[in-house]
Amino acid sequence: NAGVTQTPKFQVLKTGQSMTLQCAQDMNHNSMYWYRQDPGMGLRLIYYSASEGTTDKGEVPNGYNVSRLNKREFSLRLESAAPSQTSVYFCASHLSQGLAGGVKETQYFGPGTRLLVL
Amino acid sequence: QQPVQSPQAVILREGEDAVINCSSSKALYSVHWYRQKHGEAPVFLMILLKGGEQKGHEKISASFNEKKQQSSLYLTASQLSYSGTYFCGTVPGYQKVTFGTGTKLQVIP
């Protein structure tokens, strides 16, 4: 059970280049998210997917596209990278469980992708 | 709009207690709490839903005041392993988490 995995771990791009960040989870979670974290800052939601086949914009979607390929995988694409997109990108998945005592919710993060755009 | 956390930073000696506050300008469905160590991914600590309080992790608990749109994280008898940056995440709508400004906690021997 690997949890949430992300590839690549590090990437350097030149302005205008494109790339896709990959994320996969093996926990059968319905919801998946992409966040970015700039140095010394909190996380900002780029896009999320509440279930397979659906995606929605978060706080900072401009310059990004996403694809929820299946329940396991949620990819983030930068079509034309800009220096302002230099950041650490985290993928996360969310579990909501109905239990006898109520609802239990947890969110798991991948290890992150460090992206530098020159 | 980003929730505001206070304090921004705190230094504790092992065994001391701390409270971290999170305040939102929007009505909330739930509040999440996370801890992030330097260079690592955030780790989910707990979630508080409207009308509930959840103890989730070690000697860490939290409360959620829906009317005031505030949540507080309580760390008791702090350990060195508690060091890191704590983020609250507020959820005004279904599953869209907005993260707070962060509180840097350092526990020293």
HADDOCK unambig.tbl for C-alpha pairs under 7 A between the chains (distance, minus, plus):
assign (segid A and resid 41 and name CA) (segid B and resid 101 and name CA) 6.66 0.50 0.50
assign (segid A and resid 42 and name CA) (segid B and resid 99 and name CA) 6.01 0.50 0.50
assign (segid A and resid 42 and name CA) (segid B and resid 100 and name CA) 6.31 0.50 0.50
assign (segid A and resid 42 and name CA) (segid B and resid 101 and name CA) 5.63 0.50 0.50
assign (segid A and resid 42 and name CA) (segid B and resid 102 and name CA) 6.27 0.50 0.50
assign (segid A and resid 43 and name CA) (segid B and resid 99 and name CA) 5.80 0.50 0.50
assign (segid A and resid 44 and name CA) (segid B and resid 98 and name CA) 6.84 0.50 0.50
assign (segid A and resid 44 and name CA) (segid B and resid 99 and name CA) 6.73 0.50 0.50
assign (segid A and resid 105 and name CA) (segid B and resid 47 and name CA) 6.69 0.50 0.50
assign (segid A and resid 106 and name CA) (segid B and resid 44 and name CA) 6.71 0.50 0.50
assign (segid A and resid 107 and name CA) (segid B and resid 44 and name CA) 5.90 0.50 0.50
assign (segid A and resid 108 and name CA) (segid B and resid 44 and name CA) 6.64 0.50 0.50
assign (segid A and resid 109 and name CA) (segid B and resid 41 and name CA) 6.26 0.50 0.50
assign (segid A and resid 109 and name CA) (segid B and resid 42 and name CA) 6.52 0.50 0.50
assign (segid A and resid 109 and name CA) (segid B and resid 43 and name CA) 6.97 0.50 0.50
assign (segid A and resid 110 and name CA) (segid B and resid 41 and name CA) 6.66 0.50 0.50
assign (segid A and resid 111 and name CA) (segid B and resid 40 and name CA) 6.68 0.50 0.50
assign (segid A and resid 111 and name CA) (segid B and resid 41 and name CA) 5.32 0.50 0.50
assign (segid A and resid 112 and name CA) (segid B and resid 41 and name CA) 6.48 0.50 0.50
